[in-house]
Amino acid sequence: MKRIGITALLLTCMAMLTSCGDDHKDHAHKDHDHDHAGHAHAAPRGGTLVELGNHEANVELLLDPERKLLSLYVLDAHAESAVKIEQAQVEIQIVSAQTGTPINGWDYSVVLKAVANENTGEKVGDTSQFEVAQNALMGLTSFEGMIKSLTIKGATYTDVKFSFNPQSNK
């Protein structure tokens, strides 16, 4: 009987030592030897996820081309919870992927403004949601883009390139 208990204890300890676990923020990334290939998260609203840093945070982008509205949501490393940030705006540069031609090169940018939300208690300067409505977004369904600068929990991410293609998420 003691042998079964010791074996179970040893197996539990081995599993704990070899497991990566779900909390990636508390261990140093330089000592984190496994890669995240195959380690994907679903976008909560069905948009396009953009990973920031080495699995440190995400943003989800949604585009409503009929309303000409681009939305950005700041999320945690596992794209499960909203993360409020202090920024009042986020700039994104856009190149059209539909035609393969730049919209004024990388010079075309949109500035998404912080959104206050009474339901979640979010306000400008303490929100996870940003939006912009512009005529240039009408009819756009996919594009290449770059987030110019975003600061989340003291970490600043600059010139983050991404491909917005919601059809690839389905």
WOLINSUL-V404043 format. One record per residue. OMEGA is omega in whole degrees, -180 to 180 (999 if undefined). Layout:
{{OMEGA} {OMEGA}}
This chain:
{{179} {-179} {179} {180} {179} {179} {179} {179} {179} {179} {178} {179} {179} {180} {-180} {-179} {-177} {-178} {175} {-177} {-177} {-174} {-175} {-173} {-174} {176} {-175} {-179} {179} {178} {-175} {-169} {-177} {178} {-177} {176} {-178} {180} {-175} {178} {179} {176} {-174} {-178} {180} {179} {178} {177} {174} {180} {178} {-179} {180} {179} {-177} {-179} {177} {163} {174} {179} {176} {179} {172} {-173} {178} {179} {-179} {-173} {174} {-180} {177} {178} {178} {-175} {177} {-176} {-178} {178} {-179} {-174} {175} {176} {180} {178} {-175} {-176} {177} {-180} {177} {179} {176} {174} {-172} {168} {-178} {176} {-178} {-178} {-177} {180} {180} {168} {-174} {-177} {175} {-177} {179} {179} {175} {179} {179} {-178} {177} {-178} {173} {-179} {-179} {-178} {-178} {-178} {-179} {179} {179} {-175} {178} {-175} {177} {-173} {-180} {-179} {170} {174} {180} {179} {-178} {-180} {-178} {178} {180} {-180} {176} {180} {171} {-178} {178} {174} {-175} {-179} {-180} {-180} {-178} {178} {177} {178} {180} {179} {-178} {176} {-180} {-180} {180} {172} {177} {180} {-175} {179} {-179} {180} {-175} {999}}
